Every structure is written in C-alpha cells, then in structure tokens.
Amino acid sequence: MWTRWLAPIVLGGCAQLFGLDETSATTVDAHIDAVIDAVHDAPVDALACVAGDAHAVDPATGACYMFFTTPMTRDGARTVCTGLGAGTVLASVQTASENTVIAGLIGMNVAFLGGTDEVVEGQFRWPDGSLVVLTNWNTGEPNNGAGMFQEDCIVMVGTLGGKWDDRPCAPGPVGTGSYPFVCERD
C-alpha cells in the first residue's frame, strides 16, 4: 500500500530531474493502483507451481510441470491433473526444451505424458487434441508391445534420458499400465 503514496512523492520531488510534470505523476500513480488492484484480485495460488512430489517451471514458456510418483492409470492421472485447476492436464511436449525440463523432473522414473493414439491407431494426440509433431521416441517405438498387446499411451523413460515409449493406459494381461505422471499448467 505504501507504493501508492511513495510514487507521487518521489516523482513529484524528482519531476525536474526526470522531466516529469504533474500529469505524468498522476498517470504513474494510476498505473500503480491498477497493478496493485490486479494483484489483489488474482487468486492466491494463480501462479503457484507447488503441487506434486516435485515441480518445475519451464524458463522458456513459463509452463508449470508437476510430477506425481504414485503410479496410476492414465485415467486416474488425468483426473488428478484436472483436479488441480483449470488448464491443468497431463503434460504435452511441444519443444525439445520442454522435454528436457520434464526429463529432469522425473529423474530415473517412467511417467505418463498426455499423448495417446486411442482414437486413431498410430496417430498420437495431446490432451488438447493437437497432433504430436515433435517426438522423442526410443529406438523401435512406438510398437504396441512388439505387436502383442495394445499400447495407446506415451510415457517418458527417465533411465533413457527422456526418450518416449508407448505403453498400456491401464493394467491389462501383462500387468502394466500404472505409472507416475506429469501434469502441466500453462
């Protein structure tokens, strides 16, 4: 609150030094009021990136990534992500830098990302419906379990430096399909 009173005093006292007139000081004061009001009106946790067992912000995009170590099916993971607030989904990877941030976040774990080819086999899409364009598939992937069972979800494999693999979205006959996961909020 003190900035509302300090800015006009400082600007008024230094008007000649900085070439400001009374109107400039009033404009600056109005701008400060607007910024303060915007901060007060914003939800307390609007920009907080603190959920999950680990979290990181991509310095290039400002996106928040939250890593959860408790294994879940893809649907369970998706429910957790959406429960974190509007705009929070299983992570998508649009750039190499995002892949690097997420790989650093998951460490040596395997984690669900948001990509799936459930609708059209072989056509992976992110949660927003966009096609997966940039890929980081491990050699020989995606491969639907070497043709032995359905693998519709993308996971990132930390032990392979952030390479991707297609895996089942839920447990099936081979007992896989529950993994840690990464949520993203832009």
N, C-alpha and C positions, 0 to 999 in steps of 0.2 A: 504494500500500500504506500510506503514512503516514496516510491518512484514517481507517483502522481504529483507529489509536491516538489520533489528534488529536481525533476527535469525542467520545469519552468524557472526555478531559481537559478539553476546552472546555466540554462540557455539565456535567461534574461540578463544575468550578470556577465555573460560572455558574448552578448549579442554583437558588440562592435568587433570583438576579436574574430568571430566566425562569420560576420556579415549577415547576421540574422536580424529580422525585425520582429515586432510583436506578433504578427500573423504567423511567422514560422514557428515561434514558440507554442502558439495555440495549436497549430497543426501537429506538431510533435506530441504535445500533451494528449490530443485526441487519439493519436495512433497508439500511444502507451496505454490509454484507457481501453481501447479496443483489444489490444493484445492481452491485457490483464483480464478483461471480461471473457475472452475466448478461453483462456487457461482455466478460469473458474468454472466455466460452463462445460468443459470437457470431462468425460468420465475419469475417475481417479486412475483406473488401470488401462486407459485407452492405448497407451504406447508401451505398457509393461510387457516384457518378454521374460517371464519368470516361471512359466508352467513347465511341467515335466521333470524328469530326473536330471536333465541337462538342457541347456538352451543357448542359442547363439543368434546374433543378428548379422545378416549379410551386409558388409560395409558398402557393397556396390549398389544394392537395391533397397536396403533398409528392411527387408523381409525378416520376420522373426521365425526361427525354427525351434521346435520343442521336441525333445527326444524322450520317449517313454520306454523303459526297459521291460515292463511287464508284457510278456507275449500275449497277443490277442489275435483273433481272426481279423481279416480286413474289415468286415462289417463292424465288429466291436471297436476297432481302432478308429474307424470313420465316425462312429458315434461319439467317442471321446473327443476327437478333434472338433466336431461341430458343437459340442457342449462347451467348448472354451470361448465361444462367442462368434458373432457374425464375421464371416470372411475367413474363418479358420477351417482348413481342410487338410487331408493327407497331402504331404508335400509333393510338389511337381518340380521338375528340374528343367529350366529353360536355358541356362548358361553353364559353361564349364566352372565358373566361379561358384555358382550355387551348388554344383556337385561337390566341389572341394569343401565348402562350408559344411555341408551335410555329412560328408565322409569324415571330416574331423570331429563332428559332433557324435557320431555313432561309434567311433573307435573301432574295435575289433568285432563288433556285433553285426548281425544281419537284421535289417529293418525294412518294414513295408514303406514304400513310397506310394503315391496315389495313382500310378498308372495301371491300367488294365486293358485287356483285349476281350472282355466278356461279351460285348455286343457283336463285334465282328472279329473272328479269329485272325490273329496276325496284324490287326490294326489297333495298336495301343493308343489310348487316350488318357489325358489327365482329368482330374475331377471337374474341371470347368468345361469339359467336352472337347478341348483342343487336342489335335493330334500330337503325339510325341514326335518331335522333329529331331532335336539333339538327343543322341543316345550315347550310352557308355556300357553297352553290353559286354559281358565277359566273352571270350572266345567260345564259339559254338552255341551261344544263347541268342535269342530265346529258342527253346527246343521242346517245350511241352513234355518234360520228363523223358527225353530221348524217345518221344512218341508213345510212352507207356501210360501216361495219365495227363489230365488237363492241368495246365499251369497258366492261369489268367492274370496274375498279379505281379507287379515289378517289386523286387526287393533290391536293396543296396547291400553289398557284401563288404564289410569293413576289412576283413583279412585279405581281400583282393584290391585294396586301395580305392574302394568306392565304385568298383565295377558292378554292373547290374546282372540279375538273373531273373528268369520267370519262375514263379513258384505258385503252388495252390493258394487260393484266397481263404480257404478254411480247411480244417482237418479232413482227410479222406482216407482211402485204404492204406496209404503209406505213412499215415500218422503225422504229416507235416501240415502247415497251413496256419500256424500261430507264431507270430514273430513280434519283437519290439517294433516300434513305429515312430515316424516323424510327422508332426503336424506343422503346418505353415500358416502364418498370418501376414498378409502384405500390409 
